[in-house]
């Protein structure tokens, strides 16, 4: 029995009239999310990055050369407010990982670009991040990973 099983057993004892099956699934998803979050934060911190900072740098890096996007394009890839994105960009700029440059197509706007140091940092961090992700799912065999991925894709599609 795991922690969630004990909670479900208590609810089944106290409220046998309720079907608490979804509580088990969602409880486990939440606990896994918490564990994964801590593990991911730790690896990124070893590269001097927060999850939020890594998100911005990784978005710029995977956009391809010349590794720059408008603030609006960056915002569209996340679920944060424009103020939060501005704060993230400001912090990364202070650290020398991104820079604001004039948009060559529209002089009234700026683009957010990876600096050489930012590209080097995100490349090292993403290598460690991917290796960590492999380690984190090692407890599942290939078939289990595929089945879980398919089930989560279907669940996510119901929301998106």
N, C-alpha and C positions, 0 to 999 in steps of 0.2 A: 504494500500500500504506500502510495506517495501522499504528500500533503493534501492534494486535491481530493484524493479518495477519502481521506478522513473527513474533510468538510462535507463531501457529498453524503457520506454515511450519516453524519450528524443531521443534515437536512432531511434525509430519508427517514430517520428515526423521528424527528420532530414534526415534519410535514410530509407524511407519506402520500398526501393528496396531490402534491406538486411533482411534475416531471422536471427534475433538475439536471437532466442529461446535458443540455446545452451549457449549464453552469460548469460542468466538468471540462468540456472542450474549451470554453472561453477562459476558464481559470488556468488551464495548462498553457494556452496561447499567451496569456498575460505573464505567467511565470517564466516561460521560455523567452519572451521579449525582454524581461528584466535581466535575465542572465546574459542574453546575447548583447544587450546594450552595454552592460558593464565590461564585457570582454572586448567589444569593439572600441569603446572609449579608451580602454587601457592601451591598446595597440596604437591608436591614433595619437594619444598623449606622448607615446615614446618618440613620435615624430614632431612633437611640438604643435599638434593640431587638436582642435576640438572637433566634435562631430559636425557642428555647424560650419566651421571653417573648411573642413575637408569637403563638405558638400559643395560649397562654392568652387573650391579649387578643382575638384573632380569634374564638376559640370563644365568648367572652362577647358579642362584638359581633354575631355572626351568630345568636345565640340570640334576638335581638329584644328589644324593650323589655319589661321594665326593665333588660335587660343584666346579669342576675345568675343565677348557678347555684350549686348546692351543690358543695362540694369533691368529693363522689362523682360528680356529673354531669360535672364537669370531668375527673376521673380517667378516666371511661368513654370519653372522646373521645381519649385518648392511650394510649401504650403505655409508661407510666412507673410507677414505684412510688409509693405514697402519700407516702413521705418526699420523693421528688423533687418531687412536685407541691406539697407544703407549702413546700419551699425556693423553688420558682418563685413561689408566691403571696407568700411573705414578701418576696422581692426586689422584686416589682412593687408591693407595699404600701409598702415603703420609698421607692420612687420616686414614690409618690402616684398610681399608675395604676389600682390596685384598692383596695377596702376590704372589710373583713369587717363584715357587718351581721347583726343578729339576724334569724333566720328568723321572719317574722310568723306562719307556720303551725305552728312548733315552736320555742318559746323556748329549747330546750336546744341548738339547732344554729345554725350561721351560714350565710350565703350570701356568695359572693364577687361583688362588684359592680364594674363599671367606674366609675371616677370621671369627672367631666367631662373632666379632662386625659387620662385613659386613652382615653376615646372619641375625643377629638380626635386623639390620637397614632395610634391604630390606624386611624382613618379615613384619615389622610394616608399611613400606611405601606401600607395595603392598596391604595390607588390606585397607589402606586409599585410595589408588588409585582406587581399585575396587569399594569401596563405592562411591567415587566421580564419577566414570563412570556411576553407576546406577543413581545418581542424575542428571547427565548431559543428560541422555536420558529419564528422567521422563516425558518430554513433549510429548512423543510418547507412544501410547498404544502398547501392545505386537504385534498386527497384523502389525502396521505401522513399528515397529522396524524390524520385519521379512522381510517385503517387501523392506524396505530401504537397509537392509543387502544384500538381494538377488540382488537388482539392482546394488549396489556398487560392489558386487562380480563379476557380469557380466562385468561391466565397467572395473574393475581392470584386469580381465582375458584378456581383449583386449590388455592390455599393457604388461602383463607378460606371 
